[in-house]
Every structure is written in structure tokens, then in C-alpha cells.
Amino acid sequence: MKEINIKDLNIKVNIIEILNAVSQKKKIEIEIDGKLHLDDNNESNNPIIFKLDDYEKFPSILDTNSLANNIFKNYKPSINGSICSLIPLGAWQEIIFLNQTKMLYFDHQTDGVELFENKELENLGWNAVACDISYREISDFIESNCNGVLVYYDNEVQFNGFVIVDDIEDTKIKVKDFIIKNIKEKIEEELIDIEADDVIEALEFFEIKV
């Protein structure tokens, strides 16, 4: 899985394309690799770092620098010719919000990974907890074994981030196999109480016979 620290990110976009889109009041989305989406239905799994679809809050803008400073005010825009460099760190909270419908989970500084946004994967995680397999273990497995991207903020004091996977079906299969393998190992090593009600329910859920 690709890992991107938002603190180190500098994105370059074509300001001429942005100007033209703004003049036509088109919806603008910028992905984390700088790819522009103008007035289209962006179905990509790539994280979004900027979105503009409401022009009412912006005054009439006459020049390029005023445009950049207004719409990219949290991105420290710097223009050189037709290229505008953006530093998205200041918009980190907004970026988290923009990707809520794409992310599989959010990793909090204090709470860690609390749930998976995909219902089927959340059911896997919920039942795994009864067998002493944590959301942290599952998320670490996903980040090591599944394709996608982890976008995070880490300054050696604070950390939080979110994960978007490329293929949710493949991820569910891999996670289920990982959990079942771990449960069977725990049973063999007598690390879980197979007579506990929640464990019995989990074993039935994963179709593990003891």
C-alpha cells in the first residue's frame, strides 16, 4: 500500500485550466497526484485534496494571483508561469472530510481504528474482536497486504490518517482469510475461551468448527 504524509506533499496544477474552469463555474476536483477533474463524475479511488463547486462565496476575481489566493487560501498557492504549487497541509481537516465516502477507515491519534466503513468488513472486524483480534491488527494487515493508499499526517508528535483501498472485494477476502487463520492458531494455542458466548457466535460467523 502506498503511504503519503500530507506534511511532505507539494502538488502542481495548471492554473490556466483552473482559470478557465472558474470562468465557466465548473466543478473542480484535484486528486492527490495533481490530476484535475472538471465537471465530471469522478469515480476514481484516488484521494481528493481539493474540491470547488460553490462559487457564491467568492467575489469577482480579475487576476491569477487573486484567484489562487482566494480559492486555495489554505493551500499556500505559489504561481510560476502556468504552474500553481499547492501545499495541502493547512487543509488537512477539509481533505479528511472530502474523502469520507471513499475511505475504508480513519486512524485517530488517540482512539486508533474504531470501525470499518464497509458493512461487510465491519462485520468481520466486529466478530474478530471476540476472538482477541483487534481492529489495529486488521488495519495493519490491510496496509501491508492490500493495494491502496494511506494518507496521513505525522509530525512525530501527532498522527492520524485514512485508508482507501483499490479493490474492496479483494480486501474482504484477504481480511477474512487472515482472521480465520489467526482464530485457528489461537484455538490451537488455547488463547481464547471457545466456550464463551461471544466466541461461540464468532466461530459460527466464520464457520470454524471446533
PAROMAR-757553 format. One line per 8 residues: number of its first residue (from 1); for each residue x, y, z of N, C-alpha, C. Coordinates in Angstrom, 3 decimals, always signed. Example, Ala and Ser with C-alpha at 12.3 -4.5 7.8 and 13.67 -1.06 7.14 Angstrom:
PAROMAR-757553
1	+13.190/-5.690/+7.800/+12.300/-4.500/+7.800/+13.200/-3.300/+7.800; +12.850/-2.250/+7.080/+13.670/-1.060/+7.140/+12.900/+0.030/+7.870 .
***
This chain:
PAROMAR-757553
1	+0.839/-1.193/+0.000/+0.000/+0.000/+0.000/+0.877/+1.248/+0.000; +0.511/+2.192/-0.845/+1.252/+3.447/-0.918/+0.958/+4.292/+0.322; +1.983/+4.967/+0.838/+1.818/+5.816/+2.011/+2.235/+7.242/+1.670; +1.387/+8.207/+2.032/+1.651/+9.613/+1.722/+1.463/+10.444/+2.984; +2.529/+11.104/+3.415/+2.447/+12.028/+4.542/+2.062/+13.396/+3.996; +0.890/+13.875/+4.359/+0.386/+15.143/+3.838/+1.342/+16.292/+4.148; +2.133/+16.128/+5.188/+3.094/+17.160/+5.601/+4.158/+17.410/+4.534; +4.456/+16.377/+3.744/+5.533/+16.477/+2.760/+5.028/+16.713/+1.340 .
9	+3.724/+16.906/+1.187/+3.128/+16.933/-0.149/+3.154/+18.329/-0.762; +3.566/+18.390/-2.017/+3.527/+19.613/-2.817/+2.954/+19.240/-4.178; +1.790/+19.772/-4.486/+1.069/+19.386/-5.700/+1.105/+20.520/-6.710; +1.354/+20.175/-7.962/+1.412/+21.174/-9.030/+0.232/+20.982/-9.974; -0.476/+22.088/-10.243/-1.610/+22.059/-11.166/-1.446/+23.177/-12.192; -2.129/+23.019/-13.315/-2.099/+24.030/-14.370/-3.111/+25.119/-14.037; -2.618/+26.305/-13.699/-3.506/+27.379/-13.270/-4.367/+27.886/-14.417; -3.912/+27.717/-15.665/-4.709/+28.140/-16.818/-5.987/+27.309/-16.901 .
17	-5.843/+26.003/-16.691/-7.024/+25.140/-16.686/-7.972/+25.519/-15.553; -7.394/+25.854/-14.406/-8.218/+26.269/-13.271/-8.965/+27.561/-13.597; -8.263/+28.526/-14.179/-8.878/+29.801/-14.555/-10.046/+29.600/-15.505; -9.828/+28.762/-16.507/-10.888/+28.502/-17.485/-12.092/+27.838/-16.825; -11.819/+26.899/-15.921/-12.913/+26.210/-15.231/-13.696/+27.171/-14.342; -12.975/+28.050/-13.654/-13.630/+29.020/-12.776/-14.485/+29.984/-13.589; -13.973/+30.428/-14.735/-14.725/+31.370/-15.571/-16.037/+30.766/-16.054; -16.059/+29.433/-16.170/-17.277/+28.733/-16.597/-18.041/+28.139/-15.413 .
25	-17.549/+28.413/-14.209/-18.149/+27.920/-12.973/-18.339/+26.403/-12.996; -17.306/+25.720/-13.427/-17.324/+24.262/-13.450/-16.933/+23.709/-12.079; -17.434/+22.536/-11.785/-16.982/+21.848/-10.572/-15.537/+21.413/-10.773; -14.706/+21.667/-9.774/-13.286/+21.327/-9.854/-12.941/+20.354/-8.735; -12.275/+19.277/-9.087/-11.697/+18.366/-8.104/-10.245/+18.115/-8.470; -9.391/+18.122/-7.465/-7.971/+17.838/-7.676/-7.604/+16.623/-6.833; -7.040/+15.616/-7.501/-6.613/+14.414/-6.794/-5.225/+14.615/-6.195; -4.834/+13.683/-5.376/-3.594/+13.822/-4.613/-2.353/+13.808/-5.499 .
33	-2.491/+13.282/-6.731/-1.375/+13.292/-7.674/-1.417/+14.494/-8.610; -2.369/+15.418/-8.379/-2.474/+16.624/-9.186/-3.431/+16.524/-10.353; -4.027/+15.372/-10.560/-4.953/+15.204/-11.682/-6.211/+16.032/-11.454; -6.628/+16.743/-12.512/-7.816/+17.584/-12.439/-9.041/+16.850/-12.964; -10.159/+17.057/-12.288/-11.454/+16.605/-12.789/-12.341/+17.837/-12.885; -12.827/+18.116/-14.093/-13.633/+19.302/-14.326/-15.025/+18.895/-14.786; -16.011/+19.149/-13.940/-17.413/+18.884/-14.285/-17.676/+17.448/-14.702; -16.966/+16.495/-14.135/-17.235/+15.099/-14.476/-17.585/+14.312/-13.216 .
41	-18.098/+13.122/-13.410/-18.395/+12.237/-12.286/-17.135/+11.440/-11.969; -16.397/+11.914/-11.008/-15.125/+11.298/-10.649/-15.376/+10.021/-9.851; -15.163/+8.884/-10.494/-15.363/+7.594/-9.834/-14.042/+6.960/-9.413; -12.973/+7.725/-9.500/-11.658/+7.216/-9.121/-11.585/+6.985/-7.614; -10.746/+6.022/-7.222/-10.498/+5.776/-5.801/-9.369/+6.639/-5.260; -8.756/+7.438/-6.110/-7.660/+8.284/-5.650/-8.179/+9.334/-4.664; -7.426/+9.623/-3.619/-7.843/+10.652/-2.665/-7.970/+12.017/-3.337; -8.919/+12.796/-2.870/-9.127/+14.165/-3.345/-8.499/+15.122/-2.336 .
49	-7.787/+16.117/-2.841/-7.214/+17.097/-1.917/-7.890/+18.470/-2.028; -8.721/+18.646/-3.072/-9.391/+19.940/-3.240/-10.669/+19.750/-4.041; -11.709/+20.494/-3.640/-12.964/+20.478/-4.398/-13.582/+21.863/-4.367; -14.064/+22.303/-5.524/-14.758/+23.588/-5.617/-15.999/+23.400/-6.481; -17.161/+23.621/-5.890/-18.401/+23.574/-6.674/-19.391/+24.648/-6.239; -18.950/+25.520/-5.333/-19.796/+26.614/-4.859/-19.054/+27.929/-5.086; -19.547/+28.707/-6.049/-18.856/+29.946/-6.408/-19.477/+31.177/-5.752; -20.571/+31.011/-5.044/-21.265/+32.162/-4.474/-20.439/+32.875/-3.407 .
57	-19.589/+32.125/-2.721/-18.826/+32.735/-1.620/-17.586/+33.477/-2.101; -17.301/+33.390/-3.418/-16.115/+34.065/-3.941/-16.503/+35.335/-4.680; -15.778/+36.434/-4.430/-16.042/+37.674/-5.168/-15.547/+37.550/-6.604; -15.917/+38.517/-7.423/-15.402/+38.541/-8.795/-13.889/+38.690/-8.743; -13.217/+37.817/-9.435/-11.755/+37.787/-9.377/-11.199/+38.146/-10.745; -10.259/+39.074/-10.778/-9.778/+39.585/-12.052/-8.423/+39.034/-12.454; -7.564/+38.747/-11.507/-6.214/+38.325/-11.880/-5.884/+36.958/-11.290; -4.835/+36.359/-11.831/-4.465/+34.989/-11.479/-4.110/+34.846/-10.009 .
65	-3.307/+35.767/-9.476/-2.889/+35.667/-8.075/-4.073/+35.781/-7.119; -5.001/+36.696/-7.427/-6.186/+36.837/-6.581/-7.027/+35.573/-6.613; -7.137/+34.982/-7.791/-7.875/+33.725/-7.920/-7.259/+32.650/-7.041; -5.952/+32.452/-7.198/-5.261/+31.403/-6.445/-5.376/+31.634/-4.944; -5.174/+32.879/-4.512/-5.202/+33.170/-3.081/-6.596/+33.021/-2.476; -7.626/+33.221/-3.285/-8.993/+33.078/-2.788/-9.432/+31.624/-2.711; -9.307/+30.903/-3.803/-9.847/+29.538/-3.795/-8.901/+28.535/-3.135; -7.603/+28.869/-3.095/-6.623/+27.963/-2.477/-6.047/+28.554/-1.194 .
73	-6.857/+29.277/-0.441/-6.330/+30.038/+0.693/-5.682/+29.159/+1.764; -6.094/+27.900/+1.880/-5.497/+27.001/+2.876/-4.380/+26.137/+2.302; -3.990/+26.427/+1.070/-3.022/+25.566/+0.375/-1.707/+26.278/+0.032; -1.515/+27.481/+0.530/-0.298/+28.254/+0.271/+0.082/+28.238/-1.214; -0.794/+28.757/-2.079/-0.522/+28.702/-3.516/+0.684/+29.546/-3.916; +1.465/+29.017/-4.844/+2.621/+29.729/-5.393/+2.626/+29.509/-6.897; +2.598/+30.615/-7.664/+2.464/+30.515/-9.114/+3.783/+30.825/-9.800; +4.136/+29.951/-10.731/+5.318/+30.156/-11.573/+4.911/+29.834/-13.005 .
81	+4.696/+30.877/-13.789/+4.212/+30.669/-15.146/+2.793/+30.130/-15.125; +2.593/+28.996/-15.772/+1.259/+28.388/-15.813/+1.060/+27.349/-14.711; +2.078/+27.160/-13.877/+2.025/+26.136/-12.831/+1.762/+26.765/-11.464; +0.799/+26.196/-10.769/+0.493/+26.624/-9.403/+0.842/+25.487/-8.452; +1.715/+25.769/-7.499/+2.101/+24.772/-6.500/+1.208/+24.912/-5.271; +0.723/+23.780/-4.788/-0.165/+23.772/-3.629/+0.429/+22.918/-2.519; +0.381/+23.435/-1.296/+0.804/+22.683/-0.117/-0.453/+22.413/+0.706; -0.967/+21.182/+0.669/-2.286/+20.905/+1.249/-2.330/+20.692/+2.759 .
89	-1.205/+20.789/+3.447/-1.190/+20.509/+4.882/-2.222/+21.338/+5.643; -2.329/+22.627/+5.316/-3.259/+23.503/+6.026/-4.718/+23.160/+5.809; -4.989/+22.328/+4.808/-6.369/+21.927/+4.505/-6.634/+20.488/+4.935; -5.813/+19.958/+5.835/-5.892/+18.544/+6.200/-7.287/+18.135/+6.687; -7.906/+18.918/+7.556/-9.238/+18.565/+8.053/-10.267/+18.559/+6.928; -10.143/+19.498/+6.016/-11.044/+19.536/+4.862/-10.821/+18.324/+3.962; -9.566/+17.918/+3.799/-9.239/+16.755/+2.967/-9.843/+15.488/+3.565; -9.786/+15.364/+4.882/-10.419/+14.219/+5.545/-11.907/+14.190/+5.209 .
97	-12.561/+15.343/+5.304/-13.991/+15.432/+5.002/-14.275/+15.071/+3.547; -13.450/+15.547/+2.627/-13.656/+15.293/+1.201/-13.583/+13.811/+0.859; -12.869/+13.051/+1.659/-12.648/+11.637/+1.350/-13.456/+10.681/+2.224; -14.415/+11.210/+2.961/-15.195/+10.367/+3.873/-15.919/+9.233/+3.155; -16.429/+9.501/+1.964/-17.174/+8.457/+1.252/-16.251/+7.453/+0.571; -14.963/+7.766/+0.468/-14.003/+6.873/-0.182/-13.239/+6.014/+0.810; -13.030/+6.536/+2.012/-12.122/+5.864/+2.945/-12.730/+4.602/+3.537; -11.871/+3.629/+3.782/-12.286/+2.390/+4.440/-12.285/+2.567/+5.955 .
105	-11.318/+3.332/+6.442/-11.291/+3.631/+7.877/-10.420/+4.843/+8.141; -10.658/+5.441/+9.311/-9.863/+6.571/+9.773/-9.097/+6.138/+11.007; -7.842/+6.501/+11.058/-6.968/+6.136/+12.174/-6.739/+7.375/+13.038; -7.334/+7.370/+14.235/-7.263/+8.524/+15.128/-5.976/+8.509/+15.953; -5.563/+9.687/+16.357/-4.391/+9.827/+17.209/-4.585/+9.096/+18.535; -5.741/+9.251/+19.151/-5.970/+8.664/+20.475/-6.783/+7.374/+20.421; -7.781/+7.324/+19.540/-8.702/+6.184/+19.526/-8.287/+5.074/+18.577; -7.346/+5.342/+17.697/-6.939/+4.334/+16.728/-8.025/+4.067/+15.707 .
113	-8.072/+2.841/+15.210/-9.097/+2.438/+14.241/-10.281/+1.870/+15.016; -11.437/+2.516/+14.896/-12.611/+2.112/+15.672/-13.626/+1.324/+14.863; -13.670/+1.558/+13.557/-14.634/+0.837/+12.728/-14.211/+0.904/+11.271; -14.791/-0.007/+10.478/-14.597/-0.015/+9.034/-15.877/+0.488/+8.380; -15.723/+1.364/+7.392/-16.885/+1.980/+6.764/-17.654/+1.000/+5.883; -16.992/-0.035/+5.385/-17.673/-1.064/+4.614/-18.396/-2.016/+5.569; -19.691/-2.228/+5.352/-20.503/-3.004/+6.299/-20.005/-4.438/+6.454; -19.677/-5.094/+5.342/-19.228/-6.487/+5.423/-17.896/-6.598/+6.156 .
121	-17.005/-5.667/+5.891/-15.712/-5.688/+6.572/-15.875/-5.352/+8.047; -16.806/-4.468/+8.347/-17.079/-4.135/+9.744/-17.610/-5.358/+10.493; -18.447/-6.158/+9.840/-18.931/-7.393/+10.466/-17.785/-8.360/+10.747; -16.838/-8.427/+9.818/-15.662/-9.275/+10.035/-14.874/-8.782/+11.249; -14.644/-7.475/+11.298/-13.881/-6.908/+12.405/-14.585/-7.065/+13.740; -15.889/-6.828/+13.748/-16.672/-6.924/+14.985/-16.596/-8.326/+15.579; -16.734/-9.327/+14.724/-16.687/-10.709/+15.201/-15.266/-11.148/+15.549; -14.283/-10.569/+14.884/-12.895/-10.924/+15.180/-12.484/-10.477/+16.579 .
129	-13.035/-9.356/+17.034/-12.683/-8.821/+18.353/-12.988/-9.837/+19.452; -14.074/-10.580/+19.292/-14.440/-11.591/+20.296/-13.369/-12.664/+20.427; -12.588/-12.836/+19.362/-11.515/-13.842/+19.373/-10.151/-13.197/+19.588; -10.171/-12.025/+20.207/-8.935/-11.337/+20.587/-8.096/-10.924/+19.380; -8.775/-10.522/+18.313/-8.100/-9.943/+17.145/-8.604/-8.511/+17.016; -7.718/-7.551/+17.144/-8.120/-6.151/+17.229/-8.252/-5.499/+15.853; -8.950/-4.363/+15.838/-9.038/-3.562/+14.618/-7.642/-3.107/+14.185; -6.779/-2.849/+15.142/-5.407/-2.441/+14.815/-4.680/-3.541/+14.057 .
137	-4.810/-4.775/+14.517/-4.161/-5.891/+13.819/-4.698/-6.030/+12.398; -6.009/-5.864/+12.250/-6.619/-5.987/+10.921/-6.181/-4.841/+10.022; -6.166/-3.624/+10.551/-5.757/-2.481/+9.732/-4.285/-2.579/+9.347; -3.444/-3.055/+10.251/-2.030/-3.258/+9.912/-1.894/-4.289/+8.794; -2.711/-5.338/+8.857/-2.692/-6.360/+7.803/-3.106/-5.747/+6.469; -4.168/-4.947/+6.472/-4.639/-4.314/+5.237/-3.547/-3.443/+4.630; -2.893/-2.648/+5.458/-1.870/-1.730/+4.954/-0.649/-2.464/+4.421; -0.409/-3.676/+4.899/+0.748/-4.458/+4.458/+0.436/-5.379/+3.289 .
145	-0.840/-5.709/+3.085/-1.170/-6.768/+2.129/-2.184/-6.389/+1.056; -2.762/-5.210/+1.131/-3.782/-4.811/+0.160/-3.335/-3.565/-0.603; -3.784/-3.459/-1.838/-3.446/-2.307/-2.666/-4.345/-1.123/-2.318; -3.750/+0.045/-2.297/-4.500/+1.250/-1.976/-3.551/+2.339/-1.523; -4.070/+3.260/-0.727/-3.233/+4.365/-0.258/-3.605/+4.727/+1.181; -2.577/+4.979/+1.975/-2.721/+5.526/+3.323/-2.269/+6.975/+3.267; -3.191/+7.885/+3.497/-2.866/+9.312/+3.547/-2.903/+9.722/+5.011; -1.825/+10.306/+5.485/-1.750/+10.576/+6.923/-0.995/+11.868/+7.209 .
153	-1.164/+12.333/+8.439/-0.381/+13.456/+8.954/+0.438/+12.951/+10.126; +1.734/+13.096/+10.032/+2.633/+12.630/+11.092/+3.774/+13.621/+11.232; +3.829/+14.271/+12.383/+4.924/+15.210/+12.650/+5.782/+14.733/+13.821; +5.733/+13.412/+14.081/+6.469/+12.749/+15.156/+5.861/+13.005/+16.534; +4.850/+13.865/+16.601/+4.117/+14.090/+17.849/+2.662/+13.667/+17.676; +2.083/+14.056/+16.550/+0.705/+13.707/+16.248/+0.656/+12.789/+15.033; -0.354/+11.920/+15.028/-0.583/+11.067/+13.858/-2.070/+10.832/+13.691; -2.560/+10.989/+12.481/-3.878/+10.483/+12.094/-3.899/+10.349/+10.584 .
161	-4.799/+9.539/+10.091/-4.830/+9.313/+8.656/-5.994/+8.438/+8.248; -6.118/+8.237/+6.950/-7.197/+7.392/+6.445/-6.676/+6.504/+5.323; -7.386/+5.394/+5.117/-7.007/+4.414/+4.101/-8.116/+4.284/+3.066; -7.713/+4.279/+1.803/-8.606/+3.977/+0.686/-8.019/+2.772/-0.034; -8.815/+1.727/-0.224/-8.318/+0.529/-0.903/-8.756/+0.544/-2.363; -7.952/-0.095/-3.206/-8.265/-0.150/-4.637/-9.407/-1.109/-4.932; -9.427/-2.230/-4.240/-10.394/-3.296/-4.534/-10.982/-3.811/-3.224; -12.193/-3.375/-2.904/-12.793/-3.745/-1.623/-13.111/-5.235/-1.564 .
169	-13.476/-5.839/-2.695/-13.799/-7.268/-2.689/-12.557/-8.097/-2.375; -11.448/-7.754/-3.004/-10.186/-8.446/-2.728/-9.775/-8.249/-1.273; -9.979/-7.049/-0.764/-9.639/-6.750/+0.631/-10.465/-7.595/+1.594; -11.749/-7.724/+1.329/-12.616/-8.524/+2.207/-12.179/-9.985/+2.237; -11.831/-10.520/+1.079/-11.381/-11.920/+1.011/-10.104/-12.112/+1.819; -9.143/-11.216/+1.616/-7.862/-11.331/+2.313/-8.031/-11.178/+3.824; -8.850/-10.224/+4.229/-9.060/-9.990/+5.663/-9.753/-11.184/+6.311; -10.753/-11.727/+5.649/-11.452/-12.891/+6.207/-10.498/-14.068/+6.374 .
177	-9.672/-14.318/+5.358/-8.694/-15.413/+5.450/-7.708/-15.171/+6.589; -7.281/-13.921/+6.739/-6.351/-13.549/+7.809/-6.959/-13.810/+9.183; -8.211/-13.405/+9.348/-8.880/-13.585/+10.638/-9.072/-15.064/+10.957; -9.555/-15.827/+9.987/-9.787/-17.260/+10.211/-8.489/-17.970/+10.575; -7.422/-17.651/+9.857/-6.115/-18.255/+10.141/-5.689/-17.945/+11.573; -5.868/-16.687/+11.996/-5.465/-16.294/+13.345/-6.334/-16.943/+14.416; -7.616/-17.051/+14.151/-8.501/-17.696/+15.129/-8.105/-19.154/+15.323; -7.843/-19.847/+14.234/-7.455/-21.260/+14.330/-6.156/-21.424/+15.113 .
185	-5.220/-20.500/+14.913/-3.965/-20.557/+15.664/-4.214/-20.323/+17.154; -5.098/-19.387/+17.468/-5.405/-19.097/+18.871/-6.105/-20.280/+19.540; -6.947/-20.976/+18.773/-7.613/-22.163/+19.318/-6.588/-23.250/+19.622; -5.679/-23.474/+18.689/-4.647/-24.498/+18.880/-3.770/-24.190/+20.086; -3.497/-22.902/+20.294/-2.634/-22.495/+21.399/-3.427/-22.218/+22.679; -4.743/-22.463/+22.620/-5.641/-22.275/+23.768/-5.573/-20.849/+24.323; -5.581/-19.893/+23.404/-5.501/-18.489/+23.797/-6.871/-17.837/+23.910; -7.911/-18.533/+23.456/-9.265/-17.999/+23.583/-10.170/-19.070/+24.196 .
193	-11.202/-18.600/+24.871/-12.150/-19.498/+25.540/-13.250/-19.872/+24.550; -13.166/-21.059/+23.996/-14.114/-21.464/+22.955/-15.507/-21.761/+23.510; -15.666/-21.662/+24.829/-16.982/-21.873/+25.431/-17.673/-20.556/+25.784; -16.973/-19.451/+25.596/-17.579/-18.143/+25.852/-18.618/-17.843/+24.772; -19.725/-17.213/+25.175/-20.833/-16.979/+24.244/-20.415/-16.169/+23.020; -19.656/-15.082/+23.245/-19.275/-14.245/+22.103/-18.303/-14.969/+21.177; -17.464/-15.826/+21.740/-16.537/-16.608/+20.913/-17.308/-17.642/+20.099; -18.279/-18.285/+20.724/-19.109/-19.266/+20.012/-19.807/-18.604/+18.823 .
201	-20.349/-17.397/+19.045/-21.010/-16.662/+17.960/-20.026/-16.326/+16.845; -18.819/-15.933/+17.231/-17.802/-15.587/+16.235/-17.386/-16.812/+15.426; -17.220/-17.934/+16.092/-16.832/-19.161/+15.393/-17.917/-19.584/+14.409; -19.170/-19.403/+14.797/-20.272/-19.703/+13.881/-20.258/-18.745/+12.694; -19.984/-17.484/+12.964/-19.939/-16.475/+11.903/-18.867/-16.819/+10.875; -17.704/-17.238/+11.364/-16.596/-17.562/+10.460/-16.616/-19.029/+10.001; -17.640/-19.757/+10.434/-17.822/-21.164/+10.045/-16.598/-22.009/+10.412; -16.133/-21.796/+11.646/-15.000/-22.561/+12.173/-15.535/-23.606/+13.142 .
209	-15.240/-24.842/+12.880/-15.703/-25.931/+13.742/-14.590/-26.335/+14.712; -14.989/-26.560/+15.961/-14.015/-26.980/+16.976/-14.482/-28.270/+17.627 .
***
